[in-house]
């Protein structure tokens, strides 16, 4: 095959009059008189090719070309006339006059999608023909961005003395919050492997094995409902360290991000990141994933509401609820009564029964509930929210969970609608001091808020017996611009404490041994104190690269229904395959 001498973005006026060979895909064929022009593209860029009318045989070959044909071009570089210089192209000052043209591979017609970024292509078509979609410059840039970031991460951890260790993809089913993907065993009929939701127990076993500093860019699998930042198979930056406290994890990961920002984004990153206690995040932002690009916070106005004549507020407070609100400056004119009714309907998804609102217009509060407040109470509200002219106050009264979820949603929604978020600003924070447990009312038992290997806070060990719901954990989340990048914790290294946690979770002894027996046994052989974190690589790429979805940073993603339009998976398998696995399918 003809060897190329340059890529399609390399030629400039410095190469004028040189003989070159380029290889790529044909784009933008056009004819002016008897002269044929086309653009040749590879992953690096484009170059204009001229097929002169002085070479009839060459012109005859060129006339066979079609869109996205793969060709090799041999020719001489020449400067374009000044009037034809294209400043939008890296190679816009030159063109290559072809002397030889070799068609290496034709392309089917019609081409199912456009490679031109200016053309709109549906996501389904893009995913159906992903191998063609990857030719788009934006997708090539996304793949390069992913490669560069992964290389940077590996280099950083290598320099910090970490070992990258592979962990099994065929492992034991130990549900960790989502459904496992199960793999039937042919050799062991009726038994199954599971694809890992995370390498959690394996990385802890590596600490028991004396590795001390582990990381892995790990493939993980969860059978759960999908969305823009979730896939059935995903990649995480997995880290575990021995003899550490939370601050050691924080400083290590902050160092990783500072390195990424410096080398990949060419911008500084301020560290350390803010630390916010879980309870403070909920009270102030309504969420443990606060977007700190927005300074607006929730305000508790229960002490004002309890003295009003508004029955909705009174009923909520009598049922041990709260009345809270949020204020958006200069927003009143943007939200009509119809739009406010739409907001009230939207928060019904969080079980909210209604939305109260107050606008400050003409220096006066305007609201359907204004009549239930005295002038002094309205003045208190304005002072509390620092509500000036054109401010919009939104109020929800209900149980704390409903109020916080509703106002967190409204905070995020209005921030986007009002254009208050700077996409070029990256606001990190650590959320700390999570509760160790949460209560499942349907099953009437405790559940781990993170996972059952999370260490209780040493100051709260005494609460495990009498008040476990008040016990804090040594768990932490890293949040960026309102998106949870990942979670981590200091792990339990004491087998007695681990057994106690399993008991509080009401796991039968038989089930504990069946699911975790091998791990509990390992804990008995001198386990070092250890902790770690797992960060979603795809989410990091999405946020730092300014992409709308993690599907844009994955070469071959799945749809929102966990399907692949390109390969047609998931798909049926033959009866022979099922028989080999001793599996029969249930009808209906």
N, C-alpha and C positions, 0 to 999 in steps of 0.2 A: 504493500500500500504506500502511496505517496506520503512522505513525512512533512509535516508542517514546520515552517521556520518561525512563525509568529502566531500569537493569538489575535483575535479580531479587535482587540482594543489597544494594541501596542504600537501601531504604525502612526508616525507623526511626520512633519516636514523634515525631520532629521534623517528619515529613511528614503527621502526622495531619490528616485532613479535606481533603487535597489531591486533586485529580483527576489521575490518572496513566494512562499506557498502557504495558503490558508485553507483550513477545513472547517466546515460548519453547516448550518441550516439556512436554506434560501428563504428570504423574506422580501416583500415589497418589489415584485418584478414590474418593470415599466419599460416602455419603448418610446424613444424619441427619434423619429425618422427611422433610419435603418439600424440605429445604435440601440443596444439593449443594456439596461441597467438593472442590477438587483443588489439588495443588502444581504450580506453574509453575516450570520450571528453564531457565536458560541457562548459558553457560560461567562466569558469575560467581557463581551461587548459586541460591537458591530463595525463592519467596514463596507464601504460602497465598492461594488465591482462593476467595471465597464467592459462590455463585449463589443469590440469595434466592428464596423461593417467591412473593414479591410480583410477580414478573415472569414470567408463564407462558410468553411467547414466548421469552424468554432461557433459561428452564429447559428448554424443548423443544430448543433448540440444544445446550445443555450435555449433555443426555442422549445426544446422538450422539457425544460425545467418547470416545476410546479412548486407551490407553497410547501415549505418544510422538507424539500428534497435535501438529502445530505450530499454535499459536493466537495471536491478538492479543486482549488483554483491556483494555478501557477501564473505569475504575471509580474509586471513592473510597477512600482509605486510612482505616482506623479502627483504634482500639486494641482489642486482644483483651481479653476479661475476664481478670482476674488469674489465675483458675484455669486458663485456657487458654494462658497464656504459655509458649512453648517456648524455653528457654534454650539448646538445642542448635542453634538457627537464628539466623543474624545478624539475620534479619527476624522473629524469634520473638515480638516484642512487638506486631506489627501484622498485619493482613490486608487484602486489597483486596476490596471489595464490587463485583462486576461490574455494569456497566450496559450494556455492549456486548461481544459475543463473536463473533470472526471466525475461522472455521476456515480456515487458510491452506494446510494440507496434511494429509490423513489419513495413517494408518500401517497397514501390513499387519498382519494378525493370523493366527497368533500371532507375537509378537516373538521373534526367535531367541535372544536372550540378555538377561540382566538388567543394567540400568544400576546397580543397587544394589550398592555395594562389599561389602556383607555377604554377598552370594550368591556361591557358587563357580561359576566358569565355566571350562571347559577352555581351554587355550591355543589348541588347534586351532580351536575355535569362535570365540574372540576374534579370531584372525587371519583366519578366513574372513569374518567380518563386522567387519573392522577399522574401517570407517567408522561403525559403531554403537558399537564398543568405545571409540572416541575420545570419545564423549559422557560416559564415566565420569569423575567428578571427578579421580580419580588420574591418568588419562591427560591431562586438560586441564592438570593441574599439572605433569606431566612435560614437556609441550610448552612451557609457560611457562618452566620451569626451563632447558630447552635454549635457548630464545630469549634469555633473560636472560644466560646464561653466554656465548653466542656474541657478543652485543652488548658484553658486558664485555671479552671478548678483543679484539674489533676496536678498541674504544675505547683499550684499553691500548697496542696496537701502534701505533695512529695517534699517540698521544702520545709514543711512543718513536721516532718518525721512520721507521717502516716503511711500505712500499708493499704493498698487497694486489694481487697480479697473478694473473690466471687463466692456467692452463697447459692444454695440449690434453688432451682426453679420447680422441681418436683419435690414436694414436701408433704407434711402432715396437715390435715385440716384442723385448724384451731381458730374458729371464727373470731374475728377481731372488730366487729362492728358492722361489716358488710358481708354479703354472701360470697362464699368462695367459688372460684371456678374449679370444678372437679375434673380429674383425669382418670378414667378407669384403667386398672391394671390388667393386662392380658395374662401375666405370669401368676398373679394372685387373684383368681376369680372372685368377684363380689367385693373387692377392696379398691380403694381410690387414693390417688395422690390429690393434692391441692396445689394450685399455682399460688405463690405467696402474695398476700396482701401487703406485706412488707417483710424485710429480713429480720424482724424484731428479735426473735429468740436466738437466731443464728449469730447476730452481732453481739448479743450478750454472752453467748457461748464462746465467741472469740475473745472476749475479755477474760472469761474464766481460763481460756487457753493461753493467756499471757501476751496477747497481741498488743494491748495497751492503747494503740492509736490506729483505728480502722476507719476507712471510708470506702464507698463504692458508689458508682453511678449505676443504680440498680433498677431493673425492670420489676414492676409490681402490677398486680391484677386485682380488680374488685368488680364484682357483679352487682352494680348499683345503677340507679337512674342517672342519666348523663345531662350535662349542660355545657355552657361555653368553655368552662375551665375544668372539665372532668372528662376522662376517657376510661374505657374498661381496662386498657393496658396503658401504663404511664411510667414515667421515669422519675426517680427521686435521687437527690444527693443525700446519701445515707452516711451518718457519722456516729461513732461511738468512741469513748475515751475512758480510761481507768483513772482512779484517784483524782476525781474532779468534783467541783461544785458548780452550780449553775453559772456563775460568773466566768468560769473557764470556758464553758460552752459558748456563752455570749461573745466573749472576746475573740474566740477562734472563728466564729461565723461572721462577726463584724469585719475581721481581717480579710476573710474570703471575699466579702462583698466590696470592701474598699479596693481590693486588688482587681476585681472585675470592673468596677467603675473606672479605675485608673487606666487599665489596659484595653478594655473593650469599648467603653463609652467615652474615654478620654476626658473624664471630669472627676473632680474630687468628691468624696463622700464623707460627711461629718459623722464621726463616731465619738463616744458610744451612742447607741440608739436609746431613745427614751424607754424607761421601764414603767409600766403601768400595771397596778394590781388589778386582777380580774374584777373585783367588786367595784373598784373605781371606774373601770371601763364601762361596766354595765350601767352604773349610776349616771355617768357623765355623757356617754354616747349611745347607750341602749344596746351595745353589742361588744363582743370580745374581738371584733375585727374592725376597729375604728379607722376611718379614713382621716388621718391627721392633716391632710392638706386643707381641710375645712376646720376652722377654729370654733365654729358654732357648736354649742353644747346644750344638752337638755337641762331644764331647770325644774326643780320640785316646787310646785305652788300649792301643795296640800294645805299648808298653814293659812293660805289666803282662801282657798276653796272651801275649807270647813266652816267658814263664817258667812258664806254666800247663801242665797235662797235657791240655788240651782240643785234640783233633786238628783240629777244624774251624778253630780259631784258628791253629794251627801251619801247616796247609796253606795258608791264605790268606796268611800272612806269607811263607812260602817262595816263593809265586808273585808276590811283590812287591805284595801287596795290603795292606790296612789293616784294623784292628779299631777301630771307633768306636761310641760310644753316645750316648744322650740320656736325661736324667732329668727326670721330671715329679713335682713334689712333690704329696703328698696325692692320688695317683692310683691307688695299689695296690688299694684296695677297689673301684674302679670297673671293674677289668679282671679278669674271671674267666679261667680257663684256656681256655674256649671263645672268648672275645673275643680273647685273645692269639693263639690259633690262626688266627682270622680276619685279624688283622693280618699274621701270617706269610704267609698265602695272598695277601693284597693286594699285598705287596711282591714277589711273584713276577713281577708285571708289569714290574718293573725288573731282572729276572734274578737277584734275590737267592735264594739257596738255602735260607735259613733265618733265623729270628729268635730270638736268645737274650734272656732276660729275668731280672731279679732284682727281687724285692719286698723292701722293708724293713718287716717286721711283727714286733711284739713285740720291737723293738730288735735284731732279727736278720735277716740276709739269707736269703731263701727263694727257691730256684730249682732246677730240674732239673740245672743245670750247677754247682751249688754244690760238688759233690764234686771238681771239677777244680781248685779254687782252695784255696790254703793260707789259714789264718786271717789272716795278714798281708796276703796279696793281696786278700782280701775287704775288709779294713780300708782298703787303698789305694784300692780302687774307691769305697767310701763317701766317703772324703775327697776324691777327685777330683771326684765329682759333688755333694759336699755333700748327700748323701742322708740325710735324716732319716726319722723314723717315717712309714710309709705312702707312701714314695717308690717310684716305678716306674722302673727302668732298662731301656732297650731297646738291644740290641747287635746290630750286623751286621758280619760279617767277609767281605770279598770284595775285588774290584778297587776302586780309589778311586771310579770312576764309579758303580758299582753301590751302594756303601756310601753315597755322598753323595745319590744320587737316592732311595734307600730311606728314609734317615733324614730327608731333607727332607720326603718325603711323610708320614712318621709325625709329624714335628713339626707340620705343618699340620693333619693329621687330628685328632690328640689335642687340639690347642689349641681346635679347634671343638667337639669332643665334650665337653671339660671346661669349656667356656664361659670360656676365658681371654682371648678377644679382645673388645675394646671397640669396637663399631661406630661410636661417636661420636668415636673417636680416629683421627687421620690421621698415619701415620708414613711420611714421604717419605725417600728416600735416593738418591744417585747411585752407580752402579756404574761404576768406572773401570778403566783399564789392562787392557782385554780382550786376549786373544791376537789377533794379526792373522789367523792361519789355524787351521783344524782339519783333521784328516786323515780322508779318506773311505776306509776300508779296502776297500769294495766296488769302487770305481773306482781305488783305489791312487793317489790324487793329493790335493793340497791343495785346500781350499775356503776362501773368505773366511768368517770367522765372522759378520761383518755384511754388507758388500757390497764389491765390488772397487774402489770409489772411496774407501775409508777409508784415511787416511794412516797409514803406520807411525809408531811413536814415534821421534822424531829420535835418541834415544839408542840405538835398536836397528837402525838402518839397516844396520850392518855384519853383522847376523845374517841378512839376506836371502840372502846367498850361501851361508853355511855351516850355519846352523841356523834356518831360517825359522819352524819351529814354536815357537821360543822368543821370537820377536819379538812385542813388544806393539804395540797400535794406539792411536791417539788417538780411540778410540770410547768411548761412554758410554751407559748406560741410565738412565732415571728410573723408579723403582719406588715404588709406593704400596700399603701394606698387603698386600704379597705379590703384587701384580699389576704387570706391566711396562706402564707407560703409553706408553713409546715409546723409540726409540733415536736416536742421533745420532753425529756424528763431525766431526773436522776432516778436510777432504777433501784428496785429492792434487791439487796444482796444478802439479806438475812433470811434463811429458809423458814424460820418461825414466823416472821412478819408476812412472808409470802403466803404461807398456809392460812394465816389469820385473814388476809385480804380475800382469799378464796372462800373462806367460811362466811364472811360478811356478804359476799356476793351470792350466798346460798347455793354454791355449787356442790353437789353430792360428792362424797369422797371418791366414789367409783369413777365419776366423770372427771374429777381432778386428775386422778391417776391415768385415766385413759387419754386425756387431752394433753396433760402437762407433766406426766410422770417423769419422762426423761429429763425435763428441764429442772424439776424439783430435785432430782437426784444429783444433777450437775452442781446445783447451788451448795451442796454439802461438802464440796471438795475445795474449800479455800477460795471463795469468790471475792474479788477485789471490789471495793466501792466503784461504781461506774455510772456513766450517763451519756446521753447522746441526743441526736435530733435527726429528723428526716425532712428535707425540703423538696417541694415539687419543682423539678427542673423545668417542666413544660410551662408552669405558671410563671416562674422567674423569667423565662424567655419571652413569654407573652407580654408581661408588664414592662420589662426593660426595653424590648424591641418595639413597643407601641402597637402590638397586634390586638385584634378584637377577640380572637379565640385561640385556644391552644392548638386547634386543628391547623392553624397557619404555621406552626413551628414543628410539626410532626410530618415526616415524609409521607407516611401512609396511614392516616388516621381513620377512625370509625365515625359513622354518623351518630346523631342523637339517639338512634335506636340500636346502637352497638352493632351496626352492619357495615359491610364494605361493598359499595356499589361496583367497585372495580373487579374484585375476585368473586363476588356473589356469596361470601361467607357471612353468617353461618349457613351451612348447607347440609343436606341429607347425606348419609353415608350408606354404603351397600350393606345388604343383609349379611354378607360374608364377614365384613368388618365387625358388625354387631355380634355375630356368633362367636368370633374369635375372642371377643371381650366378655362373652357370656351375658349379653345385655339384650333384653327384649323391650320394645317400646310400647307404652301404654296408649291405647287409642282414645281419642276424644279430648 
